[in-house]
């Protein structure tokens, strides 16, 4: 085992760009694989309660598969993660029209999406980190401003994967960045149909953003009291997912943004997930105001890495972010960034185990 950072060639894109694979390893044996195509987390190996390591994120074996991937496995998502209604928003009275790629709506940046671009990469050996940088040019996909983006992946000795986001612009624009990893804490090979429903989830949130059947917010917030959206105590994901509820029907399960409890801009815990068989646990902290919990409702039977097959509701996403369609909802936390400002956010994914 090599502690620190290793780098090796990963492949060449269809546009002829050489892509590298970085592996961060700490002294506990935890490993995180990252490529500079899309900033994708390709693997994340953590121990169970018996010290057995497994890869707990979904992915592919080859670059070509990631280039074709419609599910955003493991990638940096932006300029605006999640949805913007009709692809339209306004800043200071100026209207902007983005590309639409999910029916009439805009999702995850469309052709300007950060999950399908080549990032410049730099390693920081003394802190076991990879720094990724990308310039999103003015007008790409309809977004205003040249946006300089920096994302840092850092693996600590506390088995934390820290993700730091930074962005600056030369024109007023909107920003909402996240990572779109799919987790199955039993191991990615167990992400078969229904494979995540026995995970125990706790969300530190009293309310969520209600949405229509296209994932577009209906406005305002909805309290989780007396509903299948109340995860304030550890609850099996599958316990209430089949209940008759308009929001579950709209999302085909859980695909909603929960409002993180705690001060804006400060690091707070938003989620904890436990897998009872292996004892693996994942705790998520963030400075962002929300977390999109997605129960993998649109995953269909598909081939994954190492011969695995992934199925419907076989994995979950916990995407720390601002709320969907915030530019069109003044009641939600603002996502406008101006030239004299610096957009900074952080998410921390901590892996641990419970006792048997």
Residue pairs with C-beta under 8 A, 6 or more apart in sequence:
1 25
1 29
2 25
3 25
3 26
3 27
4 24
4 25
4 125
4 128
5 22
5 23
5 24
5 25
5 123
5 125
5 128
5 129
5 130
6 22
6 23
6 25
7 20
7 21
7 22
7 23
7 123
8 20
8 21
9 18
9 19
9 20
9 21
10 19
10 20
10 21
10 35
10 37
10 63
11 18
11 19
11 62
11 63
11 64
12 18
12 19
12 63
13 19
13 37
13 63
13 67
13 118
14 64
14 67
17 37
17 118
19 35
19 36
19 37
19 63
19 118
20 35
20 36
20 121
21 33
21 34
21 35
21 42
22 33
22 34
22 35
22 36
22 121
22 123
22 130
23 31
23 32
23 33
23 34
24 31
24 32
24 34
24 128
24 129
24 130
24 153
24 154
24 155
25 31
25 128
25 155
26 128
26 155
26 156
26 157
26 159
27 157
28 47
28 157
28 159
29 45
29 47
29 53
30 44
30 45
30 46
30 47
30 155
30 159
30 351
31 43
31 44
31 45
32 41
32 43
32 44
32 45
32 153
32 155
32 161
33 41
33 42
33 43
33 44
34 40
34 41
34 42
34 130
34 153
35 42
35 63
35 66
36 118
36 119
36 120
36 121
36 132
37 63
37 66
37 67
37 116
37 117
37 118
37 119
38 66
38 74
38 75
38 76
38 114
38 115
38 116
38 117
38 119
39 75
39 76
39 114
39 115
39 119
39 132
39 151
39 153
39 179
40 59
40 66
40 73
40 74
40 75
40 76
40 115
41 57
41 59
41 74
41 153
41 179
41 181
42 57
42 59
42 60
42 74
42 305
43 55
43 57
43 59
43 305
44 55
44 56
44 57
44 161
44 181
45 53
45 54
45 55
45 56
46 53
46 54
46 56
46 159
46 280
46 351
47 53
47 280
47 353
48 54
48 278
48 279
48 280
48 353
49 278
49 279
49 280
49 353
49 354
49 355
49 356
52 278
54 186
54 187
54 188
54 278
55 187
55 188
55 305
55 306
56 183
56 184
56 185
56 186
56 187
56 188
56 280
56 282
57 73
57 74
57 181
57 182
57 183
57 188
58 71
58 73
58 74
58 181
58 182
58 183
58 184
58 188
58 191
58 304
58 305
58 310
58 314
58 315
59 66
59 73
59 74
59 188
59 304
59 305
60 66
60 69
60 73
60 304
60 305
61 305
61 306
66 73
67 116
71 182
71 298
71 299
72 108
72 115
72 180
73 180
73 181
73 182
74 179
74 180
74 181
74 182
75 114
75 115
75 116
75 179
75 180
76 114
76 115
76 119
76 132
76 151
76 177
76 178
76 179
76 180
77 108
77 109
77 113
77 114
77 115
77 177
77 178
77 179
77 180
77 319
78 108
78 109
78 113
78 114
78 136
78 149
78 175
78 176
78 177
78 178
79 109
79 112
79 113
79 114
79 136
79 141
79 143
79 147
79 173
79 174
79 175
79 176
79 177
80 98
80 106
80 108
80 109
80 143
80 174
80 175
80 176
80 327
80 335
81 108
81 109
81 176
81 177
81 178
81 180
81 292
81 319
81 321
81 322
82 107
82 108
82 176
82 215
82 257
82 292
82 319
82 321
82 323
82 324
82 325
83 102
83 105
83 106
83 107
83 214
83 215
83 216
83 324
83 325
84 98
84 105
84 106
84 324
84 325
84 327
84 328
85 105
85 216
85 217
85 325
85 328
86 100
86 104
86 105
86 106
87 97
87 98
87 99
87 100
87 104
87 105
87 106
87 110
87 142
88 95
88 96
88 97
88 98
88 328
89 95
89 96
89 98
89 174
89 327
89 328
90 96
90 327
91 144
91 172
91 173
91 174
91 327
91 336
92 172
94 144
96 142
96 143
96 144
97 142
98 106
98 110
98 141
98 142
98 143
99 106
99 110
99 111
99 112
99 141
99 142
100 106
100 110
101 107
101 110
101 111
102 214
102 215
103 214
105 214
105 215
105 216
108 115
108 180
109 115
109 141
110 141
111 140
111 141
112 136
112 140
112 141
112 142
112 143
113 141
114 134
114 136
114 149
114 177
115 180
117 134
119 132
119 133
119 134
119 151
120 132
120 133
120 134
121 130
121 131
121 132
121 133
122 130
122 131
122 133
123 129
123 130
123 131
124 130
124 131
124 154
127 154
128 154
128 155
128 156
129 152
129 153
129 154
129 155
130 152
130 153
131 150
131 151
131 152
132 150
132 151
132 152
132 153
133 148
133 149
133 150
133 151
134 148
134 149
135 146
135 147
135 148
135 149
136 143
136 146
136 147
136 149
137 146
138 144
138 145
138 146
138 170
138 171
143 173
143 174
144 171
144 172
144 173
145 169
145 170
145 171
145 172
145 173
145 339
146 169
146 170
146 171
147 167
147 168
147 169
147 173
147 175
148 167
148 168
148 169
149 165
149 166
149 167
149 177
150 164
150 165
150 166
150 167
151 163
151 164
151 165
151 166
151 177
152 162
152 163
152 164
153 161
153 162
153 163
154 161
154 162
154 163
154 164
155 161
155 162
156 162
158 350
159 350
159 351
159 352
160 348
160 349
160 350
160 351
161 348
161 349
161 350
161 351
162 346
162 347
162 348
162 349
163 179
163 346
163 347
163 348
163 349
164 344
164 345
164 346
165 177
165 343
165 344
165 345
165 346
165 347
166 342
166 343
166 344
167 175
167 177
167 337
167 342
167 343
168 337
168 339
168 341
168 342
168 343
169 175
169 337
169 338
169 339
170 339
171 339
172 336
172 337
172 338
172 339
173 336
173 337
174 326
174 327
174 335
174 336
174 337
175 335
175 337
175 343
176 321
176 322
176 326
176 335
177 321
177 345
178 288
178 292
178 319
178 320
178 321
178 347
179 319
179 320
179 347
180 317
180 319
181 317
182 191
182 296
182 299
182 315
182 316
182 317
183 196
183 273
183 282
183 315
183 316
183 317
183 318
184 190
184 191
184 195
184 196
184 199
184 275
184 314
184 315
184 316
185 199
185 273
185 274
185 275
185 278
185 280
185 281
185 282
186 195
186 275
186 277
186 278
186 280
187 278
188 304
188 305
188 306
188 308
188 310
188 315
189 304
189 306
189 308
190 314
191 296
191 299
191 304
191 308
191 310
191 311
191 314
191 315
192 309
192 310
192 311
192 314
193 301
193 311
193 312
193 313
193 314
194 238
194 311
194 312
194 313
194 314
195 311
195 313
195 314
195 315
196 237
196 295
196 296
196 313
196 314
196 315
196 316
197 236
197 237
197 238
197 241
197 295
197 313
198 236
198 237
198 238
198 275
198 276
198 277
199 236
199 237
199 273
199 274
199 275
199 316
200 234
200 235
200 236
200 237
200 273
200 274
200 275
200 276
201 231
201 234
201 235
201 236
201 237
201 271
201 272
201 273
201 293
201 316
202 231
202 232
202 233
202 234
202 235
202 271
202 272
202 273
203 231
203 232
203 258
203 270
203 271
203 291
203 293
204 232
204 260
204 261
204 262
204 268
204 269
204 270
204 271
205 224
205 231
205 232
205 258
205 259
205 260
205 261
205 270
205 291
206 223
206 224
206 232
206 259
206 261
207 221
207 222
207 223
207 224
207 258
207 259
208 221
208 222
208 224
208 229
208 256
208 257
208 258
208 259
209 217
209 221
209 222
209 256
209 257
209 258
209 259
209 290
209 323
209 324
209 332
210 217
210 218
210 220
210 221
210 222
210 247
210 256
211 217
211 218
211 247
211 250
211 251
211 255
211 256
211 324
212 218
212 250
213 249
213 250
213 251
215 250
215 251
215 255
215 324
216 324
216 325
217 323
217 324
217 325
217 329
217 332
219 329
219 331
220 331
221 259
222 229
222 247
224 230
224 231
224 232
224 258
227 245
228 239
228 240
228 241
228 243
228 245
228 248
229 247
229 254
229 256
229 258
231 258
231 293
234 272
234 274
237 254
237 295
237 316
238 313
241 248
241 253
241 254
241 295
241 313
242 248
247 256
248 254
251 297
252 297
252 298
253 295
253 296
253 297
253 313
254 293
254 294
254 295
254 297
255 292
255 293
255 294
255 295
255 297
256 292
256 293
257 290
257 291
257 292
257 321
257 323
257 324
258 270
258 290
258 291
258 292
258 293
259 289
259 290
259 323
260 268
260 270
260 286
260 288
260 289
260 290
260 291
261 268
262 268
264 289
264 333
265 287
266 287
267 285
267 286
267 287
267 346
267 348
268 285
268 286
268 287
269 283
269 284
269 285
270 284
270 285
270 286
270 290
270 291
270 318
270 320
271 282
271 283
271 284
271 291
271 293
271 318
272 281
272 282
272 283
272 284
273 281
273 282
273 284
273 316
273 318
274 280
274 281
274 282
274 354
275 281
278 353
279 353
279 354
279 355
279 356
280 351
280 352
280 353
281 351
281 352
281 353
281 354
282 318
282 349
282 350
282 351
283 349
283 350
283 352
284 291
284 318
284 320
284 347
284 348
284 349
284 350
285 347
285 348
285 350
286 320
286 345
286 346
286 347
286 348
287 344
287 345
287 346
287 347
288 320
288 321
288 322
288 345
288 347
289 322
289 323
289 333
290 320
290 321
290 322
290 323
291 318
291 319
291 320
291 321
292 317
292 318
292 319
292 321
292 324
293 316
293 317
293 318
294 316
294 317
294 319
295 313
295 316
296 312
296 313
296 314
296 315
296 316
296 317
297 312
297 313
298 312
299 310
299 311
299 312
299 313
299 314
299 315
300 311
300 312
301 309
301 310
301 311
301 312
302 309
302 310
303 309
303 310
304 310
320 345
320 347
322 332
322 333
322 335
323 329
323 332
323 333
325 332
326 332
326 333
326 334
326 335
327 335
327 336
337 343
